[in-house]
Structures are given as structure tokens and as C-alpha cells.
């Protein structure tokens, strides 16, 4: 939610003109978008396979989530 609020504030303050965006604004938007895509992947990646074993892809996505959280803290 904090990420969405930050995007909203940046867009409201800078409008549609790309000249108004600082390097920090662009980086914040990129991090927020990456976080959004990662959350989508976490939600949509099956945790278990048909035999009840943990999917390798779910482990990969969860680790990416942990790495992302370390970066933004």
C-alpha cells in the first residue's frame, strides 16, 4: 500500500511531463512497478505441484520477494 501511495504522490506532483521527474522519482517508480510485478508473480505461482511437493518456481519467486524487501528497506 505504501508503494501505491508513493506512486500516486509522484504522479500527482509531476504530472505527465517527463521533464518534471527527477532520477529519484524514476527510481521510486521503477521499484514500485517491480514490486507490483513480483507480488503478482507470488500470488499466481502455484505453491505445490499435483503430488503435494513444493514447486521450484515458488521457491524462486519467494526468494526474489525476500531479496526485493531487503533492497527497499
C-alpha positions as semicolon CSV with decimal commas, in nm:
position;residue;x (nm);y (nm);z (nm)
1;X;0,000;0,000;0,000
2;X;0,288;0,234;0,079
3;X;0,429;0,172;-0,267
4;X;0,097;0,257;-0,433
5;X;0,068;0,573;-0,224
6;X;0,420;0,678;-0,329
7;X;0,337;0,626;-0,696
8;X;0,023;0,832;-0,657
9;X;0,211;1,118;-0,491
10;X;0,488;1,119;-0,751
11;X;0,243;1,118;-1,040
12;X;0,029;1,390;-0,881
13;X;0,329;1,613;-0,814
14;X;0,495;1,567;-1,154
15;X;0,207;1,520;-1,394
16;X;0,255;1,386;-1,745
17;X;0,565;1,581;-1,844
18;X;0,869;1,353;-1,815
19;X;1,092;1,660;-1,768
20;X;0,939;1,706;-1,421
21;X;1,070;1,370;-1,296
22;X;1,397;1,352;-1,106
23;X;1,624;1,048;-1,106
24;X;1,489;0,964;-0,758
25;X;1,130;0,982;-0,887
26;X;1,212;0,748;-1,173
27;X;1,391;0,505;-0,941
28;X;1,098;0,507;-0,697
29;X;0,854;0,434;-0,980
30;X;1,073;0,152;-1,109
31;X;1,099;-0,008;-0,764
32;X;0,723;0,022;-0,713
33;X;0,649;-0,135;-1,050
34;X;0,898;-0,416;-0,989
35;X;0,740;-0,482;-0,652
36;X;0,394;-0,489;-0,809
37;X;0,505;-0,741;-1,073
38;X;0,671;-0,956;-0,808
39;X;0,360;-0,960;-0,589
40;X;0,158;-1,064;-0,894
41;X;0,401;-1,350;-0,962
42;X;0,394;-1,464;-0,597
43;X;0,014;-1,471;-0,597
44;X;-0,009;-1,655;-0,930
45;X;0,270;-1,910;-0,883
46;X;0,147;-2,245;-0,756
47;X;0,299;-2,333;-0,420
48;X;0,256;-2,709;-0,456
49;X;0,257;-2,945;-0,752
50;X;-0,004;-3,214;-0,811
51;X;0,185;-3,451;-0,577
52;X;0,193;-3,204;-0,288
53;X;0,560;-3,116;-0,335
54;X;0,684;-2,759;-0,327
55;X;0,718;-2,614;-0,675
56;X;1,071;-2,500;-0,759
57;X;0,930;-2,186;-0,920
58;X;0,753;-2,090;-0,597
59;X;1,081;-2,114;-0,404
60;X;1,247;-1,895;-0,668
61;X;0,971;-1,632;-0,656
62;X;0,966;-1,626;-0,274
63;X;1,343;-1,574;-0,268
64;X;1,307;-1,289;-0,517
65;X;1,049;-1,137;-0,283
66;X;1,289;-1,160;0,010
67;X;1,566;-1,003;-0,197
68;X;1,337;-0,719;-0,304
69;X;1,234;-0,650;0,055
70;X;1,600;-0,627;0,159
71;X;1,662;-0,376;-0,118
72;X;1,377;-0,144;-0,026
73;X;1,427;-0,144;0,350
